Amino acid sequence: MIGALATAASLYQRVRRVIPPVEWPAFAEDIEAILALKRERNAAILAHNYQTPEIFHCVADIVGDSLALARKAMTVKADVIVLAGVHFMAETAKLLNPDKTVLIPDLEAGCSLADSITPEDVRLIRQRFPGVPIITYVNTSAAVKAESDICCTSGNAKAIVESLGVPCVIMVPDEYLANNVAAETDVEIIAWKGHCEVHERFTTADIRELRDAHPGVAVLAHPECPPEVVAESDFAGSTAAMSDYVGRHKPARVVLMTECSMSDNVAVEHPEVDFIRPCNLCPHMKRITLAKIRAALEENRHIVTIDRQIAKPARRAVERMLSI
């Protein structure tokens, strides 16, 4: 596990470019306590790319986008998993580790996409479009996943759509992701009207202003952004794909059209790149803090549970995605 023998002081050297020295003392005590608690409880922390740097780089054992976390969750050897992310991610970790204790530091860490659709909605969609496969974005509750045929992430959505070998599919709940995938495939995609409250706020005007203010800047967009934003960008992809792009191309200056903390976390790995930061915060991701992670481990707080009738079909939909 990361930092098993390291002190908080030495960990600060890793994040000193993105965390001011004046802020570090507020984090150090919790970091040292969390590192000790992980050893005591044989616990692992899985952190999404949108977590703040003191979590992502100082206490997390596994980091990545939704697809990476889902894949790596299947191989976790720890007895306890703490999911530093939003609730649907913790549910996915539990689906893939039914016999492990899965904790989420804040039960209120939700998701606008997950809230935009219900299991009843999916059942009505099936009635309206009988026989058409339903692909459910991982940004949904386990109950919604249980009503779907297969899941997808922003990183593998196109591959999932084309893997089914049918002329038409339904994608829920992200309308923009569905429309952006539809622009890259001949498969007809019927979309739901859900949106991410972070990505839907980016506009083409934002991109033009950024290009005017920072000539030569590379613009990378998440596929949850509106299609016109994706079309105006230099590259579109999942958070993992954006990070890989920066590593491969090493642009002199880059802007990531996604959640704020993503830029900070990638910047740690690429000090030679100048990151321009248009700041759209995810209020749900930001509910996760070091103090809450520490409390979850100390008190076994916020254990994730999933109804058994839901868990089996939901797990099947996720595992089918991971097999492709």
C-alpha positions in Angstrom: 0.0 0.0 0.0 1.1 3.6 -0.8 3.0 5.3 2.0 3.1 2.4 4.4 6.5 3.7 5.7 6.2 7.3 4.5 5.4 10.3 6.7 3.0 13.0 5.7 5.9 15.3 5.5 7.6 13.3 2.8 4.3 12.8 0.9 4.0 16.6 0.7 7.0 16.7 -1.7 4.8 14.9 -4.2 1.9 17.4 -4.1 3.8 20.6 -3.3 3.0 22.1 -6.7 -0.7 21.9 -6.2 -1.2 22.3 -2.4 0.1 25.5 -0.9 2.4 25.0 2.2 -0.1 27.0 4.4 -2.8 24.3 3.7 -0.7 21.3 4.3 -0.7 21.2 8.2 -4.5 20.9 8.0 -4.1 17.6 6.1 -1.0 16.0 7.7 -2.5 14.6 10.9 -5.4 12.9 9.0 -3.0 11.5 6.4 -0.8 9.9 9.0 -3.9 8.5 10.8 -5.3 7.0 7.6 -2.1 5.4 6.7 -2.0 3.7 10.1 -5.7 2.7 9.9 -5.2 1.1 6.5 -2.5 -1.2 7.9 -4.5 -2.0 11.0 -7.7 -2.9 9.1 -6.1 -4.3 6.0 -8.0 -1.6 4.1 -7.6 -0.2 0.6 -8.7 3.2 -0.6 -10.0 3.5 -4.2 -10.1 7.1 -5.4 -11.6 8.6 -8.5 -9.7 11.0 -10.7 -11.9 13.9 -9.4 -10.7 13.5 -5.8 -8.5 16.3 -4.4 -4.7 15.8 -4.5 -4.3 15.1 -0.8 -6.6 12.1 -1.2 -5.6 11.0 -4.7 -1.8 11.2 -4.2 -1.3 10.8 -0.5 -3.7 8.1 0.8 -5.2 6.3 -2.2 -4.0 2.8 -3.1 -5.9 2.6 -6.4 -6.8 5.6 -8.6 -8.5 6.0 -11.9 -11.7 6.6 -13.8 -14.9 4.6 -13.3 -13.7 1.8 -15.7 -10.3 1.5 -14.0 -11.8 1.4 -10.6 -14.3 -1.2 -11.6 -11.6 -3.4 -13.1 -9.2 -3.0 -10.2 -11.9 -3.5 -7.6 -12.1 -7.1 -8.8 -8.5 -7.8 -7.7 -8.4 -6.0 -4.4 -6.9 -8.2 -1.7 -7.9 -6.0 1.3 -10.7 -6.9 3.7 -12.0 -3.4 3.7 -12.5 -1.0 0.7 -13.1 2.7 1.1 -14.4 4.3 -2.0 -13.3 7.9 -2.3 -15.9 8.9 -4.9 -19.6 9.0 -5.2 -22.3 6.5 -4.2 -22.7 4.6 -7.4 -19.0 3.9 -7.5 -19.2 2.5 -4.0 -22.1 0.3 -5.1 -20.1 -0.9 -8.0 -17.2 -1.9 -5.8 -19.7 -3.8 -3.5 -21.2 -5.6 -6.5 -17.8 -6.8 -7.5 -16.8 -7.6 -3.9 -19.9 -8.9 -2.2 -18.0 -10.5 0.7 -15.9 -7.5 1.5 -16.8 -4.5 3.7 -17.2 -1.4 1.4 -17.4 2.0 3.0 -18.2 5.4 1.5 -17.1 8.3 3.6 -20.3 10.4 2.9 -23.6 8.8 2.1 -24.7 12.1 0.5 -22.1 11.9 -2.2 -24.5 11.4 -5.0 -24.6 12.1 -8.8 -26.9 14.2 -11.0 -26.7 11.5 -13.7 -27.6 8.7 -11.2 -30.5 10.9 -9.9 -31.9 11.5 -13.5 -33.3 8.0 -14.0 -35.1 5.3 -11.9 -35.6 1.6 -12.4 -39.3 2.4 -13.2 -38.0 4.6 -16.1 -36.0 1.8 -17.5 -38.9 -0.6 -17.4 -41.1 1.9 -19.2 -38.4 2.3 -21.9 -38.4 -1.5 -22.4 -42.1 -1.4 -22.9 -41.8 1.4 -25.5 -38.9 -0.2 -27.3 -39.3 -4.0 -27.0 -36.2 -6.0 -28.0 -33.8 -3.0 -28.1 -30.8 -3.6 -25.8 -30.4 -1.1 -23.0 -26.9 0.1 -22.2 -26.6 1.8 -18.8 -23.8 4.2 -18.0 -22.0 3.2 -14.7 -23.1 6.6 -13.3 -26.3 5.0 -12.1 -27.7 3.2 -9.1 -27.4 -0.5 -8.7 -31.2 -0.7 -9.0 -31.0 0.9 -12.5 -28.1 -1.3 -13.5 -30.2 -4.3 -12.6 -32.8 -3.4 -15.2 -30.2 -3.0 -18.0 -28.6 -5.5 -20.4 -25.1 -4.2 -20.0 -23.2 -1.3 -18.5 -20.6 1.1 -20.1 -18.3 3.9 -19.1 -17.2 7.0 -21.0 -14.0 5.1 -21.8 -15.6 2.1 -23.5 -19.1 3.3 -24.5 -18.4 3.1 -28.3 -16.9 -0.4 -28.0 -19.9 -1.6 -25.9 -22.4 -0.2 -28.4 -20.7 -1.9 -31.4 -20.1 -5.2 -29.5 -23.8 -6.0 -29.3 -24.0 -6.4 -33.1 -27.5 -4.8 -33.4 -28.6 -1.8 -35.5 -30.1 0.1 -32.6 -29.5 0.5 -28.9 -30.8 2.6 -26.0 -28.2 4.4 -23.8 -29.2 5.8 -20.4 -29.0 8.2 -18.7 -26.4 10.6 -20.3 -27.8 12.3 -23.4 -24.6 14.0 -24.3 -22.5 10.8 -24.0 -25.0 9.0 -26.1 -25.0 11.7 -28.8 -21.2 11.9 -28.8 -20.9 8.1 -29.3 -23.6 8.2 -32.0 -21.4 10.6 -34.0 -18.7 7.9 -34.1 -20.8 4.8 -35.0 -23.4 3.7 -37.5 -25.5 2.2 -34.7 -28.6 4.1 -34.0 -28.7 5.3 -30.4 -31.8 6.3 -28.5 -30.9 8.6 -25.7 -32.3 9.5 -22.3 -32.2 13.2 -21.2 -29.9 13.0 -18.2 -26.9 15.4 -17.9 -23.9 15.8 -15.6 -24.2 19.0 -13.7 -20.4 19.6 -14.1 -20.0 18.9 -17.8 -23.2 20.4 -19.1 -22.0 23.9 -18.1 -19.1 24.0 -20.5 -19.8 25.9 -23.7 -18.1 26.6 -27.0 -17.8 30.2 -25.9 -15.7 29.0 -23.0 -13.4 27.2 -25.5 -13.1 30.3 -27.7 -12.3 32.5 -24.8 -9.6 30.1 -23.6 -8.0 29.9 -27.0 -8.0 33.7 -27.3 -6.5 34.1 -23.8 -4.0 31.2 -24.2 -2.9 30.8 -27.8 -1.9 27.3 -28.7 -3.6 25.7 -25.7 -4.7 22.1 -26.3 -8.4 21.6 -25.3 -9.4 18.2 -24.0 -13.1 17.5 -23.3 -14.9 14.8 -21.5 -17.7 13.1 -23.6 -20.3 14.1 -21.0 -19.9 17.6 -22.4 -22.4 18.8 -25.0 -21.6 17.6 -28.5 -20.8 21.1 -29.8 -18.1 21.4 -27.0 -16.6 18.0 -28.0 -16.6 19.1 -31.7 -14.7 22.3 -30.8 -12.1 20.5 -28.7 -8.8 19.0 -29.9 -9.5 15.7 -28.2 -12.4 14.0 -26.3 -12.2 11.1 -24.0 -12.6 9.7 -20.5 -10.6 11.1 -17.6 -8.1 8.2 -18.1 -7.9 9.0 -21.8 -7.3 12.7 -21.1 -4.5 11.9 -18.7 -2.9 9.5 -21.2 -3.1 12.2 -23.9 -1.2 14.6 -21.7 1.4 12.0 -21.0 1.8 11.0 -24.7 1.7 14.5 -26.3 3.0 16.6 -23.5 1.4 19.8 -24.8 3.1 23.0 -23.6 -0.3 24.3 -22.4 -3.5 22.3 -21.9 -7.0 22.7 -20.5 -9.2 19.8 -19.3 -12.9 20.4 -19.8 -13.9 18.4 -16.8 -14.0 18.6 -13.0 -11.4 20.8 -11.3 -9.4 18.4 -9.3 -8.6 16.3 -12.4 -6.2 19.0 -13.6 -4.4 19.2 -10.2 -4.0 15.4 -10.1 -2.6 15.2 -13.7 -0.4 18.2 -13.1 1.5 16.4 -10.3 2.6 13.8 -12.9 3.5 16.4 -15.5 5.3 19.4 -14.0 6.5 20.4 -17.5 2.9 21.1 -18.7 1.1 24.3 -18.0 -2.5 23.5 -16.9 -5.2 26.2 -17.5 -8.0 25.5 -15.1 -11.6 26.4 -15.9 -13.1 25.5 -12.6 -16.3 23.5 -12.5 -16.5 21.7 -9.2 -18.5 18.5 -8.6 -20.3 19.2 -5.2 -20.8 15.5 -4.7 -17.1 14.5 -5.1 -16.1 17.4 -2.9 -18.1 15.9 0.0 -15.3 13.3 0.4 -12.6 14.6 2.6 -9.6 13.2 4.5 -11.5 13.6 7.8 -14.4 11.6 6.5 -12.2 8.9 5.2 -10.5 8.7 8.6 -13.9 8.5 10.4 -15.1 5.8 8.1 -12.1 3.7 8.9 -12.2 4.4 12.6 -15.9 3.8 13.1 -16.7 1.5 10.2 -19.1 4.2 9.1 -21.4 4.2 6.1 -21.2 0.5 5.1 -22.6 0.0 1.6 -25.3 -2.6 1.2 -27.3 -3.8 -1.8 -30.5 -5.7 -1.9 -29.8 -9.3 -3.0 -32.5 -9.3 -5.6 -30.9 -6.2 -7.2 -27.3 -7.3 -6.7 -27.3 -10.3 -9.0 -28.6 -8.7 -12.2 -26.7 -5.5 -11.5 -23.4 -7.4 -11.1 -24.2 -9.4 -14.3 -24.5 -6.1 -16.2 -21.2 -4.8 -14.9 -19.4 -8.0 -15.4 -20.7 -8.2 -19.0 -19.2 -4.8 -19.6 -15.8 -5.8 -18.1 -15.7 -8.9 -20.3 -15.6 -6.8 -23.5 
